[in-house]
């Protein structure tokens, strides 16, 4: 049996409820986006991501209000835009630090992550949310500050989550052989890409799946069902 040395986990639907992101974080960022850009729009980092958003949209010249409306539309569409994710992360930071919310975790996740780390496994996150947003998520979780458990984070700057090359880059960054890495997700297309790159995979099925559901990946009802 191949020894797993590193675990790379998705967030939404895997460690945490999709509804927390959709019903709490997204509306929070959407509501506060105009004021945030008006008050922070002159900061170099914010200007960089506003420029990247305009570039992604193919806009050569646009008013600040037009960019705000573009970003709000992308939030509504759940667009996997690196620029949008970066700006959302900055807004969410203010909410976390103000105590407006704590990141949701499924009940068994924190204990299982701590146990894996205690057993010597190295833990990483790969999510479409920006790396700063991921750090905030686990720092301000309902189970306390879990950020010390993780050795690193990856987002869409590494590459799209449904492309094999993204997982090859992650393995290269980890300095591990692919067969020693387990990737956990609730999205089968992401698992397919990871498997194509040689990683082990685990499909989190927290809701009952139909009998005809894709079955090329080991599937688990929760983290406690995973045996490493």
C-alpha positions as CSV (number, residue, x, y, z in Angstrom):
1,X,0.0,0.0,0.0
2,X,1.3,3.4,-0.9
3,X,2.1,5.7,2.0
4,X,0.3,9.0,2.0
5,X,2.6,11.7,3.3
6,X,0.7,14.8,2.3
7,X,-3.0,15.8,2.2
8,X,-4.3,18.6,-0.1
9,X,-7.8,19.6,0.7
10,X,-10.5,21.7,-1.0
11,X,-12.7,23.9,1.2
12,X,-16.2,24.4,-0.1
13,X,-18.2,21.2,0.2
14,X,-15.2,19.3,1.6
15,X,-14.1,20.8,4.9
16,X,-16.9,23.3,5.0
17,X,-20.5,24.0,3.9
18,X,-21.0,25.6,0.5
19,X,-23.8,27.6,2.0
20,X,-21.4,29.5,4.3
21,X,-19.6,30.8,1.3
22,X,-22.7,31.4,-0.8
23,X,-25.0,32.8,1.9
24,X,-22.5,34.6,4.2
25,X,-19.2,35.5,2.5
26,X,-20.5,36.3,-1.0
27,X,-23.3,38.6,0.1
28,X,-20.9,40.3,2.7
29,X,-18.4,41.0,-0.1
30,X,-21.0,42.2,-2.6
31,X,-22.6,44.6,-0.2
32,X,-19.3,46.1,1.0
33,X,-17.5,46.1,-2.4
34,X,-18.4,49.7,-3.4
35,X,-17.3,51.3,-0.1
36,X,-14.2,49.2,0.0
37,X,-13.1,50.2,-3.5
38,X,-13.9,53.9,-2.8
39,X,-11.9,53.9,0.5
40,X,-9.0,51.6,-0.6
41,X,-8.9,52.1,-4.4
42,X,-5.7,54.2,-4.2
43,X,-3.7,51.4,-2.5
44,X,-1.3,49.7,-4.9
45,X,-2.5,46.1,-4.2
46,X,-6.2,47.1,-4.8
47,X,-5.3,49.0,-7.9
48,X,-3.4,46.0,-9.2
49,X,-6.4,43.6,-8.9
50,X,-8.8,46.2,-10.3
51,X,-6.5,46.5,-13.3
52,X,-6.4,42.7,-13.6
53,X,-10.2,42.5,-13.4
54,X,-10.5,45.0,-16.2
55,X,-7.9,43.2,-18.3
56,X,-9.7,39.9,-17.8
57,X,-13.0,41.5,-18.9
58,X,-11.3,43.0,-22.0
59,X,-12.0,46.5,-20.8
60,X,-9.4,49.2,-21.8
61,X,-11.0,52.1,-20.1
62,X,-13.7,52.0,-17.4
63,X,-14.9,54.2,-14.6
64,X,-14.6,52.9,-11.0
65,X,-18.4,52.4,-10.9
66,X,-18.3,50.2,-14.0
67,X,-15.6,48.0,-12.4
68,X,-17.6,47.8,-9.2
69,X,-20.7,46.6,-11.2
70,X,-18.5,44.2,-13.1
71,X,-17.2,42.6,-9.9
72,X,-20.6,42.4,-8.4
73,X,-21.9,40.6,-11.4
74,X,-19.0,38.2,-11.2
75,X,-19.9,37.6,-7.5
76,X,-23.4,36.7,-8.6
77,X,-22.1,34.4,-11.2
78,X,-19.5,32.8,-8.8
79,X,-16.9,33.5,-11.5
80,X,-13.5,31.9,-10.7
81,X,-11.6,35.1,-11.3
82,X,-8.3,35.4,-9.4
83,X,-8.7,39.2,-9.3
84,X,-12.2,38.9,-7.8
85,X,-11.1,36.3,-5.3
86,X,-8.2,38.6,-4.2
87,X,-10.5,41.6,-3.6
88,X,-13.1,39.5,-1.9
89,X,-10.4,38.2,0.5
90,X,-9.5,41.7,1.5
91,X,-13.1,42.5,2.3
92,X,-13.6,39.3,4.2
93,X,-10.5,40.0,6.3
94,X,-12.3,43.1,7.7
95,X,-15.4,41.0,8.5
96,X,-13.4,38.2,10.2
97,X,-11.3,40.7,12.3
98,X,-14.5,42.5,13.3
99,X,-16.0,39.2,14.5
100,X,-19.0,39.5,12.1
101,X,-18.7,35.7,11.3
102,X,-16.6,32.6,11.8
103,X,-15.8,30.1,9.1
104,X,-18.0,27.0,9.1
105,X,-16.4,23.6,9.4
106,X,-18.1,20.2,9.4
107,X,-18.1,18.7,12.9
108,X,-15.3,16.1,12.5
109,X,-12.9,18.2,10.3
110,X,-10.8,20.0,12.9
111,X,-10.2,16.9,15.0
112,X,-9.3,14.8,12.0
113,X,-6.9,17.5,10.6
114,X,-5.2,17.7,14.0
115,X,-4.9,13.9,14.2
116,X,-3.4,13.7,10.7
117,X,-0.9,16.5,11.5
118,X,0.0,14.7,14.8
119,X,0.6,11.5,12.8
120,X,3.2,13.4,10.7
121,X,1.2,14.2,7.6
122,X,1.8,17.5,5.9
123,X,-1.4,19.4,5.2
124,X,-2.2,21.8,2.4
125,X,-5.2,23.7,0.9
126,X,-6.1,24.1,-2.7
127,X,-9.2,26.3,-3.3
128,X,-10.5,28.7,-5.8
129,X,-10.5,31.3,-3.1
130,X,-7.3,33.4,-2.8
131,X,-4.5,32.3,-0.5
132,X,-5.1,35.2,1.9
133,X,-8.8,34.2,2.1
134,X,-7.9,30.6,2.8
135,X,-5.6,31.7,5.6
136,X,-8.3,33.8,7.1
137,X,-10.8,30.9,6.7
138,X,-8.8,28.6,8.9
139,X,-7.5,31.2,11.2
140,X,-11.0,32.4,12.1
141,X,-12.8,29.0,12.0
142,X,-15.6,27.9,14.3
143,X,-13.1,25.4,15.8
144,X,-10.5,28.1,16.5
145,X,-7.3,28.9,14.8
146,X,-6.3,25.9,12.6
147,X,-3.8,27.8,10.4
148,X,-0.8,26.4,12.2
149,X,-1.8,22.9,10.9
150,X,-1.2,23.9,7.3
151,X,2.2,24.0,5.5
152,X,0.9,25.8,2.5
153,X,-1.9,27.1,0.4
154,X,-2.7,27.1,-3.3
155,X,-5.3,29.0,-5.3
156,X,-6.1,29.7,-9.0
157,X,-2.8,31.4,-9.5
158,X,-1.4,27.9,-9.5
159,X,-3.9,27.0,-12.2
160,X,-7.6,26.0,-12.8
161,X,-8.7,23.3,-10.4
162,X,-10.0,21.1,-13.3
163,X,-6.7,21.0,-15.1
164,X,-4.1,18.2,-14.7
165,X,-1.2,20.7,-14.9
166,X,-2.4,22.5,-11.8
167,X,-1.9,19.4,-9.7
168,X,1.4,18.7,-11.3
169,X,2.6,22.1,-10.2
170,X,1.3,21.5,-6.7
171,X,3.3,18.2,-6.5
172,X,6.4,20.0,-7.7
173,X,5.9,22.7,-5.1
174,X,5.4,20.1,-2.3
175,X,8.6,18.2,-3.3
176,X,6.7,14.9,-3.0
177,X,6.0,12.2,-5.5
178,X,2.4,12.3,-6.7
179,X,1.6,8.8,-5.4
180,X,2.3,10.1,-1.8
181,X,-0.2,12.9,-2.0
182,X,-4.0,12.6,-1.4
183,X,-6.3,15.3,-2.8
184,X,-9.8,15.7,-1.2
185,X,-12.7,17.4,-2.9
186,X,-16.4,17.2,-3.5
187,X,-16.1,18.0,-7.2
188,X,-15.4,15.0,-9.4
189,X,-13.9,17.0,-12.3
190,X,-11.2,18.3,-9.9
191,X,-10.6,14.7,-8.7
192,X,-10.3,13.5,-12.3
193,X,-7.6,16.2,-12.9
194,X,-5.7,15.2,-9.8
195,X,-5.9,11.5,-10.6
196,X,-4.6,12.2,-14.1
197,X,-1.6,13.9,-12.4
198,X,-0.9,10.8,-10.4
199,X,-2.4,11.8,-7.0
200,X,-4.6,9.7,-4.8
201,X,-8.1,11.1,-4.5
202,X,-10.9,11.1,-2.1
203,X,-14.4,12.1,-3.1
204,X,-16.4,13.8,-0.2
205,X,-20.0,12.9,-0.6
206,X,-21.7,14.6,2.4
207,X,-25.1,14.3,0.8
208,X,-26.5,11.0,-0.6
209,X,-25.5,10.4,-4.2
210,X,-27.6,8.7,-6.9
211,X,-26.7,5.1,-7.7
212,X,-25.4,6.1,-11.1
213,X,-22.9,8.7,-9.6
214,X,-19.3,8.7,-10.8
215,X,-17.4,6.0,-8.9
216,X,-13.7,6.2,-10.2
217,X,-12.6,7.7,-6.9
218,X,-12.8,6.4,-3.3
219,X,-15.8,8.2,-1.7
220,X,-16.3,9.2,1.9
221,X,-19.2,10.5,3.9
222,X,-16.9,12.6,6.1
223,X,-13.3,12.9,7.1
224,X,-13.6,10.3,9.8
225,X,-14.3,7.7,7.1
226,X,-10.9,8.3,5.5
227,X,-8.2,5.8,6.6
228,X,-4.6,6.8,5.9
